[in-house]
Amino acid sequence: MLVPSGRLSPLQQHLLQELDLGDLPAPERAPEPYLARDLDTDEVRDALPTLEWAGLVERRGGDGGSLALTPLGAAALREAECDELTARLSAVASFADTVSRGAPPRVAGHALKRLAEGTWTLEQAESYVRTGHPGGGAPS
């Protein structure tokens, strides 16, 4: 992927996901669509030069135009989503070891569901099985 850091930031990924659904007007022309999608227009404006330079996003039309996802942007987005799912599947497989050590089925099932959804990390799921509370300080 051509993003200078090698990975998409959460903001970049969120913006690419929104552009995957359809083009958006340039943020300086119409900030409302960004606000409705929980995107800060100042942060989007700051991120755009990098995304455009990397060829992940392009501007179309004149007068500020609109932003569109490029085929390379779609590929970068799919790669980031695949990486997330791979990490989640790995965590689920690791959690199977915890369950095999005799965790109560109801507790293990709840923790597994949260882990598979991506709501909890592996550490939180394992803490829940041990203590009845997810660890890590994140909300349950």
Stockholm file with secondary structure:
# STOCKHOLM 1.0

chainA/1-140         MLVPSGRLSPLQQHLLQELDLGDLPAPERAPEPYLARDLDTDEVRDALPTLEWAGLVERRGGDGGSLALTPLGAAALREAECDELTARLSAVASFADTVSRGAPPRVAGHALKRLAEGTWTLEQAESYVRTGHPGGGAPS
#=GR chainA/1-140 SS CCCTTSSCCHHHHHHHHHHHHCCEECTTTCCHHHHHTTCCHHHHHHHHHHHHHTTSEEEESSTTCEEEECHHHHHHHHHHHHHHHHHHHHHHHHHHHHHHTTCCHHHHHHHHHHHHHTSSCHHHHHHHHHHSSCCTTCCC
#=GC SS_cons         CCCTTSSCCHHHHHHHHHHHHCCEECTTTCCHHHHHTTCCHHHHHHHHHHHHHTTSEEEESSTTCEEEECHHHHHHHHHHHHHHHHHHHHHHHHHHHHHHTTCCHHHHHHHHHHHHHTSSCHHHHHHHHHHSSCCTTCCC
//
